[in-house]
Amino acid sequence: MKKKTITIIVAAAENNAIGKNNNLIWNLPNDLKRFKELTSGHSIIMGRKTFDSFPGLLPNRRHIIISNKSNDSFQENVIVVNNIDDALKAAEDDENPFIIGGGQIYKLAMDFSNKIELTRVHEKFEADTFFPEIDETKWKLVNSEKQETDENHKYSFTYETYIKNN
C-alpha cells in the first residue's frame, strides 16, 4: 500500500513570519499560482482564522476547517471538525491532503506530516503569526528553486521541498 503524503504548504520569511492581522504580508503572484496548482483537486486543512482570511471558497478543493465553532456558523460546502485527527479522517480518501495554516495548525502538523512545500521569502518581516522552525535532523531538503525579484515580485524567494526522514 502506498504511504499517504500529508503536505504542509506555506510561505514564510527568513524569520519564519507568515502573517499579520490575519493577512499575508507580501504579494507573490507566482507563489499563489503554485499554491493553486499543488492544492487543486485536494483537501485543504486549515484553522478558522485562515479560512476567514479567504475571499471565498477556493475552487476545486475540499475545505476542512478546524474550529471550536459549530458547523452552522460556516457556509455550506465546508467540513468543520474540532481537531487535527478528525480533519485527517475527513480527508481519508485524498492521497495527498494539504495543511495550509495558520501558525497553530502548522505547529500541530509538524509531527504527522511527511512533506513540506515551503516558499522561503528572502526578507524579514514584522508579524504576529510564525511558521515553526524546521528541524533539519528530522527533515531533508530535496529540492530548491530560486526566483529573483521582478516587476511582479518585490521580494526574491525560493521554493523548497522537504521530506521527513524515515
C-alpha positions as CSV (number, residue, x, y, z in Angstrom):
1,M,0.0,0.0,0.0
2,K,1.3,3.4,-1.0
3,K,2.1,5.6,2.0
4,K,-0.2,8.7,2.3
5,T,1.5,12.0,1.8
6,I,0.5,14.8,4.2
7,T,1.9,18.1,2.9
8,I,2.4,21.3,4.8
9,I,2.3,24.2,2.3
10,V,3.5,27.6,3.5
11,A,5.2,30.8,2.5
12,A,7.5,32.0,5.3
13,A,10.0,34.8,5.6
14,E,13.6,34.4,6.8
15,N,12.4,35.0,10.4
16,N,9.5,32.5,9.8
17,A,6.9,35.2,9.6
18,I,3.8,34.1,7.8
19,G,1.1,36.7,8.5
20,K,0.0,39.8,10.3
21,N,-3.6,40.8,11.3
22,N,-4.9,37.7,9.5
23,N,-3.4,38.7,6.2
24,L,-0.4,37.7,4.1
25,I,2.5,40.1,4.4
26,W,3.6,40.0,0.7
27,N,2.1,39.6,-2.7
28,L,3.9,36.9,-4.8
29,P,1.7,36.0,-7.8
30,N,3.9,33.1,-8.8
31,D,3.7,31.6,-5.3
32,L,-0.1,31.9,-5.3
33,K,-0.2,30.2,-8.7
34,R,2.0,27.4,-7.4
35,F,-0.3,27.0,-4.3
36,K,-3.3,26.7,-6.6
37,E,-1.5,24.1,-8.9
38,L,-0.3,22.0,-6.0
39,T,-3.6,22.0,-3.9
40,S,-6.1,21.9,-6.7
41,G,-8.2,18.7,-6.5
42,H,-7.1,18.0,-2.9
43,S,-8.4,18.6,0.6
44,I,-7.0,21.7,2.3
45,I,-6.9,21.6,6.1
46,M,-6.8,24.9,7.9
47,G,-7.8,26.8,11.1
48,R,-10.8,29.1,11.2
49,K,-8.7,32.3,11.1
50,T,-7.0,31.1,7.9
51,F,-10.4,30.3,6.4
52,D,-11.8,33.7,7.5
53,S,-8.9,35.4,5.6
54,F,-10.1,33.9,2.2
55,P,-12.3,36.0,-0.1
56,G,-14.5,32.8,-0.5
57,L,-14.1,29.1,-1.2
58,L,-11.1,28.2,-3.3
59,P,-12.3,26.3,-6.4
60,N,-11.7,22.6,-6.9
61,R,-10.7,21.9,-3.3
62,R,-12.4,20.3,-0.3
63,H,-12.2,22.8,2.6
64,I,-11.7,21.2,6.1
65,I,-11.7,23.7,8.9
66,I,-10.5,23.0,12.4
67,S,-12.7,25.2,14.8
68,N,-14.4,25.1,18.1
69,K,-17.4,26.9,16.5
70,S,-20.4,24.8,15.4
71,N,-20.9,23.8,11.8
72,D,-23.8,26.3,11.4
73,S,-21.5,29.3,11.8
74,F,-19.9,28.4,8.4
75,Q,-21.2,28.4,4.9
76,E,-22.2,25.2,3.2
77,N,-19.6,23.2,1.3
78,V,-17.1,23.1,4.1
79,I,-16.3,20.4,6.6
80,V,-15.9,21.6,10.2
81,V,-14.1,19.5,12.7
82,N,-12.8,20.1,16.3
83,N,-9.3,18.7,16.0
84,I,-6.5,17.7,13.6
85,D,-7.2,13.9,13.9
86,D,-10.8,14.5,12.7
87,A,-9.5,16.7,9.9
88,L,-7.3,13.9,8.7
89,K,-10.2,11.4,8.9
90,A,-12.3,13.8,6.8
91,A,-9.5,13.8,4.2
92,E,-9.1,10.0,4.3
93,D,-9.9,9.5,0.6
94,D,-7.3,12.0,-0.5
95,E,-3.9,10.6,-1.1
96,N,-2.3,14.0,-0.5
97,P,-4.2,16.4,1.7
98,F,-2.5,19.8,2.3
99,I,-2.2,21.6,5.6
100,I,-2.4,25.3,4.8
101,G,-2.3,27.1,8.1
102,G,-2.2,29.1,10.3
103,G,0.5,29.1,12.8
104,Q,-1.1,26.8,15.4
105,I,-2.2,24.3,12.8
106,Y,1.3,24.2,11.3
107,K,2.8,23.6,14.8
108,L,0.4,20.6,15.3
109,A,1.0,19.3,11.8
110,M,4.9,19.1,12.0
111,D,4.6,15.8,13.9
112,F,2.5,13.8,11.5
113,S,3.1,15.4,8.1
114,N,5.8,13.9,5.9
115,K,6.4,16.7,3.3
116,I,6.8,20.5,3.4
117,E,6.4,22.7,0.4
118,L,7.9,25.9,1.7
119,T,8.3,29.2,-0.2
120,R,11.1,31.0,1.7
121,V,10.7,34.7,1.2
122,H,14.2,36.3,1.4
123,E,13.4,39.1,3.8
124,K,12.5,39.6,7.4
125,F,9.0,40.9,8.3
126,E,7.1,42.1,11.4
127,A,4.3,39.6,12.0
128,D,2.0,38.1,14.6
129,T,2.0,34.6,13.1
130,F,5.0,32.4,12.5
131,F,5.9,29.1,11.0
132,P,7.7,26.6,13.3
133,E,11.4,26.1,12.8
134,I,12.2,23.2,10.5
135,D,14.3,20.6,12.5
136,E,16.9,19.6,9.9
137,T,17.6,16.4,11.9
138,K,14.0,15.3,11.0
139,W,13.6,16.9,7.6
140,K,15.7,16.7,4.4
141,L,15.7,19.4,1.7
142,V,15.2,17.5,-1.6
143,N,14.5,20.4,-4.0
144,S,15.2,24.1,-4.1
145,E,14.3,26.6,-6.9
146,K,15.1,30.3,-6.5
147,Q,13.0,33.1,-8.0
148,E,14.6,36.6,-8.3
149,T,12.7,39.8,-7.9
150,D,10.9,41.2,-11.0
151,E,8.2,43.7,-11.8
152,N,5.5,41.4,-10.2
153,H,7.6,40.2,-7.2
154,K,9.1,42.8,-4.8
155,Y,11.0,40.0,-2.9
156,S,13.1,37.2,-4.1
157,F,12.0,33.7,-2.8
158,T,12.9,30.1,-3.0
159,Y,10.6,27.1,-3.4
160,E,11.9,24.4,-1.0
161,T,10.6,20.9,-0.8
162,Y,11.4,18.9,2.4
163,I,10.7,15.2,3.0
164,K,10.6,13.8,6.6
165,N,13.5,11.4,7.3
166,N,12.3,7.8,7.9
